[in-house]
Amino acid sequence: MSRSAPLDAGVETSSYLTLPVIADEGFPQSFLFALGPHTYRTELYVNVAEAILPRWPADPHTPIDVVGDRPEVPVKGMLVVAVLCQSDAGDVPLMRRRILPGIVHTVGDLRLFMVEARIALGNLNAAGSFGSIVTVKVRPQ
């Protein structure tokens, strides 16, 4: 079971590990990380309706709004979804949900939160340096 709550102002986050998200590799992406005695698999993907994407050819550097807080961004309606599985327990998903900056997700014995999400159109299903930045942190409870 997982639950979510806003990150309290003033909470010290230096004890959190930064997950190895490499935004230039594009989305979706999947990676393993070890924390304590367990190994976890994380998947991150961007969910978007094709109908709201700009017609091709579009500038791959075009930012997309996955948070809903950037009125200047022309492409809206996407979301970042995280799937977290404990690999050494049969890869059963512990969490599958939209993640937003500043929201802490308590999943089993972990706390996970997204610090920043900026995703460029060119990193949807493709790799490249288009200006995407995604920072996710985790720590044991």
Chimera marker file (.cmm) of the C-alpha trace (Angstrom):
<marker_set name="trace">
<marker id="1" x="0.000" y="0.000" z="0.000" r="1" g="1" b="0" radius="0.5"/>
<marker id="2" x="1.209" y="3.499" z="-0.749" r="1" g="1" b="0" radius="0.5"/>
<marker id="3" x="0.107" y="6.921" z="0.395" r="1" g="1" b="0" radius="0.5"/>
<marker id="4" x="0.970" y="10.436" z="-0.713" r="1" g="1" b="0" radius="0.5"/>
<marker id="5" x="1.306" y="13.756" z="1.095" r="1" g="1" b="0" radius="0.5"/>
<marker id="6" x="2.912" y="17.150" z="0.417" r="1" g="1" b="0" radius="0.5"/>
<marker id="7" x="6.557" y="17.493" z="1.429" r="1" g="1" b="0" radius="0.5"/>
<marker id="8" x="6.500" y="19.582" z="4.596" r="1" g="1" b="0" radius="0.5"/>
<marker id="9" x="8.238" y="22.942" z="4.284" r="1" g="1" b="0" radius="0.5"/>
<marker id="10" x="11.653" y="22.912" z="5.890" r="1" g="1" b="0" radius="0.5"/>
<marker id="11" x="12.018" y="19.121" z="5.742" r="1" g="1" b="0" radius="0.5"/>
<marker id="12" x="15.671" y="18.171" z="5.374" r="1" g="1" b="0" radius="0.5"/>
<marker id="13" x="16.114" y="16.209" z="2.145" r="1" g="1" b="0" radius="0.5"/>
<marker id="14" x="19.883" y="15.606" z="2.280" r="1" g="1" b="0" radius="0.5"/>
<marker id="15" x="19.249" y="12.085" z="3.600" r="1" g="1" b="0" radius="0.5"/>
<marker id="16" x="17.471" y="11.194" z="0.351" r="1" g="1" b="0" radius="0.5"/>
<marker id="17" x="19.345" y="9.428" z="-2.466" r="1" g="1" b="0" radius="0.5"/>
<marker id="18" x="18.958" y="10.804" z="-5.982" r="1" g="1" b="0" radius="0.5"/>
<marker id="19" x="17.728" y="8.076" z="-8.320" r="1" g="1" b="0" radius="0.5"/>
<marker id="20" x="19.712" y="7.500" z="-11.538" r="1" g="1" b="0" radius="0.5"/>
<marker id="21" x="17.214" y="9.112" z="-13.920" r="1" g="1" b="0" radius="0.5"/>
<marker id="22" x="18.968" y="10.127" z="-17.141" r="1" g="1" b="0" radius="0.5"/>
<marker id="23" x="16.428" y="12.334" z="-18.886" r="1" g="1" b="0" radius="0.5"/>
<marker id="24" x="18.494" y="12.452" z="-22.091" r="1" g="1" b="0" radius="0.5"/>
<marker id="25" x="17.800" y="8.722" z="-22.506" r="1" g="1" b="0" radius="0.5"/>
<marker id="26" x="14.143" y="9.597" z="-23.008" r="1" g="1" b="0" radius="0.5"/>
<marker id="27" x="10.948" y="8.153" z="-21.613" r="1" g="1" b="0" radius="0.5"/>
<marker id="28" x="9.933" y="5.509" z="-20.833" r="1" g="1" b="0" radius="0.5"/>
<marker id="29" x="12.961" y="4.334" z="-18.924" r="1" g="1" b="0" radius="0.5"/>
<marker id="30" x="13.662" y="1.718" z="-16.314" r="1" g="1" b="0" radius="0.5"/>
<marker id="31" x="16.530" y="1.203" z="-13.878" r="1" g="1" b="0" radius="0.5"/>
<marker id="32" x="17.490" y="-0.721" z="-10.740" r="1" g="1" b="0" radius="0.5"/>
<marker id="33" x="18.684" y="0.714" z="-7.458" r="1" g="1" b="0" radius="0.5"/>
<marker id="34" x="19.672" y="-0.901" z="-4.177" r="1" g="1" b="0" radius="0.5"/>
<marker id="35" x="18.639" y="0.516" z="-0.845" r="1" g="1" b="0" radius="0.5"/>
<marker id="36" x="19.334" y="-1.377" z="2.340" r="1" g="1" b="0" radius="0.5"/>
<marker id="37" x="18.894" y="-5.114" z="1.832" r="1" g="1" b="0" radius="0.5"/>
<marker id="38" x="16.553" y="-4.744" z="-1.163" r="1" g="1" b="0" radius="0.5"/>
<marker id="39" x="16.852" y="-4.056" z="-4.868" r="1" g="1" b="0" radius="0.5"/>
<marker id="40" x="14.119" y="-2.022" z="-6.539" r="1" g="1" b="0" radius="0.5"/>
<marker id="41" x="13.163" y="-1.527" z="-10.166" r="1" g="1" b="0" radius="0.5"/>
<marker id="42" x="11.776" y="1.854" z="-11.132" r="1" g="1" b="0" radius="0.5"/>
<marker id="43" x="9.984" y="2.674" z="-14.369" r="1" g="1" b="0" radius="0.5"/>
<marker id="44" x="9.191" y="6.229" z="-15.381" r="1" g="1" b="0" radius="0.5"/>
<marker id="45" x="6.978" y="7.059" z="-18.306" r="1" g="1" b="0" radius="0.5"/>
<marker id="46" x="5.112" y="10.047" z="-19.660" r="1" g="1" b="0" radius="0.5"/>
<marker id="47" x="1.451" y="9.472" z="-20.409" r="1" g="1" b="0" radius="0.5"/>
<marker id="48" x="0.086" y="11.747" z="-23.129" r="1" g="1" b="0" radius="0.5"/>
<marker id="49" x="-2.804" y="11.666" z="-25.556" r="1" g="1" b="0" radius="0.5"/>
<marker id="50" x="-1.421" y="11.779" z="-29.095" r="1" g="1" b="0" radius="0.5"/>
<marker id="51" x="-4.149" y="14.219" z="-30.124" r="1" g="1" b="0" radius="0.5"/>
<marker id="52" x="-2.679" y="17.010" z="-27.971" r="1" g="1" b="0" radius="0.5"/>
<marker id="53" x="0.881" y="16.709" z="-29.276" r="1" g="1" b="0" radius="0.5"/>
<marker id="54" x="2.075" y="19.227" z="-31.890" r="1" g="1" b="0" radius="0.5"/>
<marker id="55" x="2.017" y="17.978" z="-35.471" r="1" g="1" b="0" radius="0.5"/>
<marker id="56" x="5.278" y="16.710" z="-36.894" r="1" g="1" b="0" radius="0.5"/>
<marker id="57" x="7.717" y="18.217" z="-37.653" r="1" g="1" b="0" radius="0.5"/>
<marker id="58" x="7.810" y="19.892" z="-34.263" r="1" g="1" b="0" radius="0.5"/>
<marker id="59" x="10.802" y="21.333" z="-32.435" r="1" g="1" b="0" radius="0.5"/>
<marker id="60" x="12.082" y="18.495" z="-30.168" r="1" g="1" b="0" radius="0.5"/>
<marker id="61" x="13.108" y="21.125" z="-27.583" r="1" g="1" b="0" radius="0.5"/>
<marker id="62" x="9.447" y="22.100" z="-27.072" r="1" g="1" b="0" radius="0.5"/>
<marker id="63" x="8.707" y="21.666" z="-23.356" r="1" g="1" b="0" radius="0.5"/>
<marker id="64" x="5.637" y="19.741" z="-22.277" r="1" g="1" b="0" radius="0.5"/>
<marker id="65" x="3.799" y="20.548" z="-19.056" r="1" g="1" b="0" radius="0.5"/>
<marker id="66" x="3.675" y="17.399" z="-16.919" r="1" g="1" b="0" radius="0.5"/>
<marker id="67" x="2.981" y="19.282" z="-13.696" r="1" g="1" b="0" radius="0.5"/>
<marker id="68" x="0.264" y="21.745" z="-14.710" r="1" g="1" b="0" radius="0.5"/>
<marker id="69" x="1.999" y="24.829" z="-13.346" r="1" g="1" b="0" radius="0.5"/>
<marker id="70" x="3.600" y="26.352" z="-16.444" r="1" g="1" b="0" radius="0.5"/>
<marker id="71" x="1.139" y="28.594" z="-18.300" r="1" g="1" b="0" radius="0.5"/>
<marker id="72" x="3.810" y="29.540" z="-20.860" r="1" g="1" b="0" radius="0.5"/>
<marker id="73" x="4.243" y="25.930" z="-22.017" r="1" g="1" b="0" radius="0.5"/>
<marker id="74" x="2.243" y="25.232" z="-25.185" r="1" g="1" b="0" radius="0.5"/>
<marker id="75" x="1.700" y="21.479" z="-24.676" r="1" g="1" b="0" radius="0.5"/>
<marker id="76" x="-0.372" y="20.498" z="-21.631" r="1" g="1" b="0" radius="0.5"/>
<marker id="77" x="-2.165" y="17.396" z="-20.386" r="1" g="1" b="0" radius="0.5"/>
<marker id="78" x="0.701" y="14.965" z="-19.803" r="1" g="1" b="0" radius="0.5"/>
<marker id="79" x="1.714" y="13.261" z="-16.629" r="1" g="1" b="0" radius="0.5"/>
<marker id="80" x="4.749" y="11.397" z="-15.321" r="1" g="1" b="0" radius="0.5"/>
<marker id="81" x="3.952" y="7.974" z="-13.929" r="1" g="1" b="0" radius="0.5"/>
<marker id="82" x="6.300" y="6.001" z="-11.680" r="1" g="1" b="0" radius="0.5"/>
<marker id="83" x="6.161" y="2.263" z="-11.159" r="1" g="1" b="0" radius="0.5"/>
<marker id="84" x="8.199" y="0.962" z="-8.230" r="1" g="1" b="0" radius="0.5"/>
<marker id="85" x="8.773" y="-2.780" z="-7.777" r="1" g="1" b="0" radius="0.5"/>
<marker id="86" x="10.848" y="-4.698" z="-5.268" r="1" g="1" b="0" radius="0.5"/>
<marker id="87" x="12.994" y="-6.864" z="-7.556" r="1" g="1" b="0" radius="0.5"/>
<marker id="88" x="14.017" y="-9.354" z="-4.906" r="1" g="1" b="0" radius="0.5"/>
<marker id="89" x="10.333" y="-10.015" z="-4.126" r="1" g="1" b="0" radius="0.5"/>
<marker id="90" x="9.178" y="-11.054" z="-7.592" r="1" g="1" b="0" radius="0.5"/>
<marker id="91" x="8.879" y="-7.610" z="-9.214" r="1" g="1" b="0" radius="0.5"/>
<marker id="92" x="5.382" y="-7.100" z="-7.852" r="1" g="1" b="0" radius="0.5"/>
<marker id="93" x="4.519" y="-3.392" z="-8.226" r="1" g="1" b="0" radius="0.5"/>
<marker id="94" x="4.507" y="-1.564" z="-4.897" r="1" g="1" b="0" radius="0.5"/>
<marker id="95" x="3.361" y="1.666" z="-6.532" r="1" g="1" b="0" radius="0.5"/>
<marker id="96" x="2.023" y="2.808" z="-9.906" r="1" g="1" b="0" radius="0.5"/>
<marker id="97" x="0.950" y="6.439" z="-9.837" r="1" g="1" b="0" radius="0.5"/>
<marker id="98" x="1.368" y="9.949" z="-11.120" r="1" g="1" b="0" radius="0.5"/>
<marker id="99" x="4.201" y="11.741" z="-9.383" r="1" g="1" b="0" radius="0.5"/>
<marker id="100" x="4.462" y="15.498" z="-8.946" r="1" g="1" b="0" radius="0.5"/>
<marker id="101" x="7.211" y="17.681" z="-7.504" r="1" g="1" b="0" radius="0.5"/>
<marker id="102" x="6.914" y="18.189" z="-3.765" r="1" g="1" b="0" radius="0.5"/>
<marker id="103" x="4.605" y="15.239" z="-3.085" r="1" g="1" b="0" radius="0.5"/>
<marker id="104" x="6.073" y="12.481" z="-0.907" r="1" g="1" b="0" radius="0.5"/>
<marker id="105" x="4.929" y="8.947" z="-1.683" r="1" g="1" b="0" radius="0.5"/>
<marker id="106" x="5.299" y="6.436" z="1.140" r="1" g="1" b="0" radius="0.5"/>
<marker id="107" x="5.667" y="2.999" z="-0.418" r="1" g="1" b="0" radius="0.5"/>
<marker id="108" x="6.312" y="0.065" z="1.904" r="1" g="1" b="0" radius="0.5"/>
<marker id="109" x="9.501" y="1.009" z="3.729" r="1" g="1" b="0" radius="0.5"/>
<marker id="110" x="10.453" y="3.796" z="1.286" r="1" g="1" b="0" radius="0.5"/>
<marker id="111" x="9.702" y="7.486" z="0.871" r="1" g="1" b="0" radius="0.5"/>
<marker id="112" x="9.954" y="8.779" z="-2.704" r="1" g="1" b="0" radius="0.5"/>
<marker id="113" x="9.474" y="12.268" z="-4.094" r="1" g="1" b="0" radius="0.5"/>
<marker id="114" x="10.070" y="14.157" z="-7.321" r="1" g="1" b="0" radius="0.5"/>
<marker id="115" x="12.113" y="17.324" z="-7.025" r="1" g="1" b="0" radius="0.5"/>
<marker id="116" x="11.799" y="18.543" z="-10.615" r="1" g="1" b="0" radius="0.5"/>
<marker id="117" x="10.183" y="17.500" z="-13.890" r="1" g="1" b="0" radius="0.5"/>
<marker id="118" x="10.886" y="19.255" z="-17.177" r="1" g="1" b="0" radius="0.5"/>
<marker id="119" x="10.380" y="17.080" z="-20.213" r="1" g="1" b="0" radius="0.5"/>
<marker id="120" x="10.961" y="18.066" z="-23.831" r="1" g="1" b="0" radius="0.5"/>
<marker id="121" x="8.895" y="16.747" z="-26.697" r="1" g="1" b="0" radius="0.5"/>
<marker id="122" x="11.994" y="15.129" z="-28.227" r="1" g="1" b="0" radius="0.5"/>
<marker id="123" x="12.428" y="12.834" z="-25.214" r="1" g="1" b="0" radius="0.5"/>
<marker id="124" x="9.078" y="11.096" z="-25.674" r="1" g="1" b="0" radius="0.5"/>
<marker id="125" x="10.097" y="7.624" z="-26.856" r="1" g="1" b="0" radius="0.5"/>
<marker id="126" x="13.501" y="8.921" z="-27.958" r="1" g="1" b="0" radius="0.5"/>
<marker id="127" x="16.930" y="9.772" z="-26.601" r="1" g="1" b="0" radius="0.5"/>
<marker id="128" x="18.721" y="13.064" z="-27.087" r="1" g="1" b="0" radius="0.5"/>
<marker id="129" x="19.743" y="16.283" z="-25.376" r="1" g="1" b="0" radius="0.5"/>
<marker id="130" x="16.580" y="18.348" z="-25.676" r="1" g="1" b="0" radius="0.5"/>
<marker id="131" x="16.558" y="20.003" z="-22.241" r="1" g="1" b="0" radius="0.5"/>
<marker id="132" x="14.659" y="17.413" z="-20.204" r="1" g="1" b="0" radius="0.5"/>
<marker id="133" x="15.405" y="17.275" z="-16.473" r="1" g="1" b="0" radius="0.5"/>
<marker id="134" x="13.840" y="14.820" z="-14.042" r="1" g="1" b="0" radius="0.5"/>
<marker id="135" x="15.053" y="14.502" z="-10.449" r="1" g="1" b="0" radius="0.5"/>
<marker id="136" x="13.544" y="11.895" z="-8.115" r="1" g="1" b="0" radius="0.5"/>
<marker id="137" x="14.782" y="11.139" z="-4.594" r="1" g="1" b="0" radius="0.5"/>
<marker id="138" x="14.223" y="8.207" z="-2.245" r="1" g="1" b="0" radius="0.5"/>
<marker id="139" x="15.111" y="7.117" z="1.280" r="1" g="1" b="0" radius="0.5"/>
<marker id="140" x="14.076" y="4.458" z="3.776" r="1" g="1" b="0" radius="0.5"/>
<marker id="141" x="11.266" y="5.434" z="6.148" r="1" g="1" b="0" radius="0.5"/>
<link id1="1" id2="2" r="1" g="1" b="0" radius="0.2"/>
<link id1="2" id2="3" r="1" g="1" b="0" radius="0.2"/>
<link id1="3" id2="4" r="1" g="1" b="0" radius="0.2"/>
<link id1="4" id2="5" r="1" g="1" b="0" radius="0.2"/>
<link id1="5" id2="6" r="1" g="1" b="0" radius="0.2"/>
<link id1="6" id2="7" r="1" g="1" b="0" radius="0.2"/>
<link id1="7" id2="8" r="1" g="1" b="0" radius="0.2"/>
<link id1="8" id2="9" r="1" g="1" b="0" radius="0.2"/>
<link id1="9" id2="10" r="1" g="1" b="0" radius="0.2"/>
<link id1="10" id2="11" r="1" g="1" b="0" radius="0.2"/>
<link id1="11" id2="12" r="1" g="1" b="0" radius="0.2"/>
<link id1="12" id2="13" r="1" g="1" b="0" radius="0.2"/>
<link id1="13" id2="14" r="1" g="1" b="0" radius="0.2"/>
<link id1="14" id2="15" r="1" g="1" b="0" radius="0.2"/>
<link id1="15" id2="16" r="1" g="1" b="0" radius="0.2"/>
<link id1="16" id2="17" r="1" g="1" b="0" radius="0.2"/>
<link id1="17" id2="18" r="1" g="1" b="0" radius="0.2"/>
<link id1="18" id2="19" r="1" g="1" b="0" radius="0.2"/>
<link id1="19" id2="20" r="1" g="1" b="0" radius="0.2"/>
<link id1="20" id2="21" r="1" g="1" b="0" radius="0.2"/>
<link id1="21" id2="22" r="1" g="1" b="0" radius="0.2"/>
<link id1="22" id2="23" r="1" g="1" b="0" radius="0.2"/>
<link id1="23" id2="24" r="1" g="1" b="0" radius="0.2"/>
<link id1="24" id2="25" r="1" g="1" b="0" radius="0.2"/>
<link id1="25" id2="26" r="1" g="1" b="0" radius="0.2"/>
<link id1="26" id2="27" r="1" g="1" b="0" radius="0.2"/>
<link id1="27" id2="28" r="1" g="1" b="0" radius="0.2"/>
<link id1="28" id2="29" r="1" g="1" b="0" radius="0.2"/>
<link id1="29" id2="30" r="1" g="1" b="0" radius="0.2"/>
<link id1="30" id2="31" r="1" g="1" b="0" radius="0.2"/>
<link id1="31" id2="32" r="1" g="1" b="0" radius="0.2"/>
<link id1="32" id2="33" r="1" g="1" b="0" radius="0.2"/>
<link id1="33" id2="34" r="1" g="1" b="0" radius="0.2"/>
<link id1="34" id2="35" r="1" g="1" b="0" radius="0.2"/>
<link id1="35" id2="36" r="1" g="1" b="0" radius="0.2"/>
<link id1="36" id2="37" r="1" g="1" b="0" radius="0.2"/>
<link id1="37" id2="38" r="1" g="1" b="0" radius="0.2"/>
<link id1="38" id2="39" r="1" g="1" b="0" radius="0.2"/>
<link id1="39" id2="40" r="1" g="1" b="0" radius="0.2"/>
<link id1="40" id2="41" r="1" g="1" b="0" radius="0.2"/>
<link id1="41" id2="42" r="1" g="1" b="0" radius="0.2"/>
<link id1="42" id2="43" r="1" g="1" b="0" radius="0.2"/>
<link id1="43" id2="44" r="1" g="1" b="0" radius="0.2"/>
<link id1="44" id2="45" r="1" g="1" b="0" radius="0.2"/>
<link id1="45" id2="46" r="1" g="1" b="0" radius="0.2"/>
<link id1="46" id2="47" r="1" g="1" b="0" radius="0.2"/>
<link id1="47" id2="48" r="1" g="1" b="0" radius="0.2"/>
<link id1="48" id2="49" r="1" g="1" b="0" radius="0.2"/>
<link id1="49" id2="50" r="1" g="1" b="0" radius="0.2"/>
<link id1="50" id2="51" r="1" g="1" b="0" radius="0.2"/>
<link id1="51" id2="52" r="1" g="1" b="0" radius="0.2"/>
<link id1="52" id2="53" r="1" g="1" b="0" radius="0.2"/>
<link id1="53" id2="54" r="1" g="1" b="0" radius="0.2"/>
<link id1="54" id2="55" r="1" g="1" b="0" radius="0.2"/>
<link id1="55" id2="56" r="1" g="1" b="0" radius="0.2"/>
<link id1="56" id2="57" r="1" g="1" b="0" radius="0.2"/>
<link id1="57" id2="58" r="1" g="1" b="0" radius="0.2"/>
<link id1="58" id2="59" r="1" g="1" b="0" radius="0.2"/>
<link id1="59" id2="60" r="1" g="1" b="0" radius="0.2"/>
<link id1="60" id2="61" r="1" g="1" b="0" radius="0.2"/>
<link id1="61" id2="62" r="1" g="1" b="0" radius="0.2"/>
<link id1="62" id2="63" r="1" g="1" b="0" radius="0.2"/>
<link id1="63" id2="64" r="1" g="1" b="0" radius="0.2"/>
<link id1="64" id2="65" r="1" g="1" b="0" radius="0.2"/>
<link id1="65" id2="66" r="1" g="1" b="0" radius="0.2"/>
<link id1="66" id2="67" r="1" g="1" b="0" radius="0.2"/>
<link id1="67" id2="68" r="1" g="1" b="0" radius="0.2"/>
<link id1="68" id2="69" r="1" g="1" b="0" radius="0.2"/>
<link id1="69" id2="70" r="1" g="1" b="0" radius="0.2"/>
<link id1="70" id2="71" r="1" g="1" b="0" radius="0.2"/>
<link id1="71" id2="72" r="1" g="1" b="0" radius="0.2"/>
<link id1="72" id2="73" r="1" g="1" b="0" radius="0.2"/>
<link id1="73" id2="74" r="1" g="1" b="0" radius="0.2"/>
<link id1="74" id2="75" r="1" g="1" b="0" radius="0.2"/>
<link id1="75" id2="76" r="1" g="1" b="0" radius="0.2"/>
<link id1="76" id2="77" r="1" g="1" b="0" radius="0.2"/>
<link id1="77" id2="78" r="1" g="1" b="0" radius="0.2"/>
<link id1="78" id2="79" r="1" g="1" b="0" radius="0.2"/>
<link id1="79" id2="80" r="1" g="1" b="0" radius="0.2"/>
<link id1="80" id2="81" r="1" g="1" b="0" radius="0.2"/>
<link id1="81" id2="82" r="1" g="1" b="0" radius="0.2"/>
<link id1="82" id2="83" r="1" g="1" b="0" radius="0.2"/>
<link id1="83" id2="84" r="1" g="1" b="0" radius="0.2"/>
<link id1="84" id2="85" r="1" g="1" b="0" radius="0.2"/>
<link id1="85" id2="86" r="1" g="1" b="0" radius="0.2"/>
<link id1="86" id2="87" r="1" g="1" b="0" radius="0.2"/>
<link id1="87" id2="88" r="1" g="1" b="0" radius="0.2"/>
<link id1="88" id2="89" r="1" g="1" b="0" radius="0.2"/>
<link id1="89" id2="90" r="1" g="1" b="0" radius="0.2"/>
<link id1="90" id2="91" r="1" g="1" b="0" radius="0.2"/>
<link id1="91" id2="92" r="1" g="1" b="0" radius="0.2"/>
<link id1="92" id2="93" r="1" g="1" b="0" radius="0.2"/>
<link id1="93" id2="94" r="1" g="1" b="0" radius="0.2"/>
<link id1="94" id2="95" r="1" g="1" b="0" radius="0.2"/>
<link id1="95" id2="96" r="1" g="1" b="0" radius="0.2"/>
<link id1="96" id2="97" r="1" g="1" b="0" radius="0.2"/>
<link id1="97" id2="98" r="1" g="1" b="0" radius="0.2"/>
<link id1="98" id2="99" r="1" g="1" b="0" radius="0.2"/>
<link id1="99" id2="100" r="1" g="1" b="0" radius="0.2"/>
<link id1="100" id2="101" r="1" g="1" b="0" radius="0.2"/>
<link id1="101" id2="102" r="1" g="1" b="0" radius="0.2"/>
<link id1="102" id2="103" r="1" g="1" b="0" radius="0.2"/>
<link id1="103" id2="104" r="1" g="1" b="0" radius="0.2"/>
<link id1="104" id2="105" r="1" g="1" b="0" radius="0.2"/>
<link id1="105" id2="106" r="1" g="1" b="0" radius="0.2"/>
<link id1="106" id2="107" r="1" g="1" b="0" radius="0.2"/>
<link id1="107" id2="108" r="1" g="1" b="0" radius="0.2"/>
<link id1="108" id2="109" r="1" g="1" b="0" radius="0.2"/>
<link id1="109" id2="110" r="1" g="1" b="0" radius="0.2"/>
<link id1="110" id2="111" r="1" g="1" b="0" radius="0.2"/>
<link id1="111" id2="112" r="1" g="1" b="0" radius="0.2"/>
<link id1="112" id2="113" r="1" g="1" b="0" radius="0.2"/>
<link id1="113" id2="114" r="1" g="1" b="0" radius="0.2"/>
<link id1="114" id2="115" r="1" g="1" b="0" radius="0.2"/>
<link id1="115" id2="116" r="1" g="1" b="0" radius="0.2"/>
<link id1="116" id2="117" r="1" g="1" b="0" radius="0.2"/>
<link id1="117" id2="118" r="1" g="1" b="0" radius="0.2"/>
<link id1="118" id2="119" r="1" g="1" b="0" radius="0.2"/>
<link id1="119" id2="120" r="1" g="1" b="0" radius="0.2"/>
<link id1="120" id2="121" r="1" g="1" b="0" radius="0.2"/>
<link id1="121" id2="122" r="1" g="1" b="0" radius="0.2"/>
<link id1="122" id2="123" r="1" g="1" b="0" radius="0.2"/>
<link id1="123" id2="124" r="1" g="1" b="0" radius="0.2"/>
<link id1="124" id2="125" r="1" g="1" b="0" radius="0.2"/>
<link id1="125" id2="126" r="1" g="1" b="0" radius="0.2"/>
<link id1="126" id2="127" r="1" g="1" b="0" radius="0.2"/>
<link id1="127" id2="128" r="1" g="1" b="0" radius="0.2"/>
<link id1="128" id2="129" r="1" g="1" b="0" radius="0.2"/>
<link id1="129" id2="130" r="1" g="1" b="0" radius="0.2"/>
<link id1="130" id2="131" r="1" g="1" b="0" radius="0.2"/>
<link id1="131" id2="132" r="1" g="1" b="0" radius="0.2"/>
<link id1="132" id2="133" r="1" g="1" b="0" radius="0.2"/>
<link id1="133" id2="134" r="1" g="1" b="0" radius="0.2"/>
<link id1="134" id2="135" r="1" g="1" b="0" radius="0.2"/>
<link id1="135" id2="136" r="1" g="1" b="0" radius="0.2"/>
<link id1="136" id2="137" r="1" g="1" b="0" radius="0.2"/>
<link id1="137" id2="138" r="1" g="1" b="0" radius="0.2"/>
<link id1="138" id2="139" r="1" g="1" b="0" radius="0.2"/>
<link id1="139" id2="140" r="1" g="1" b="0" radius="0.2"/>
<link id1="140" id2="141" r="1" g="1" b="0" radius="0.2"/>
</marker_set>
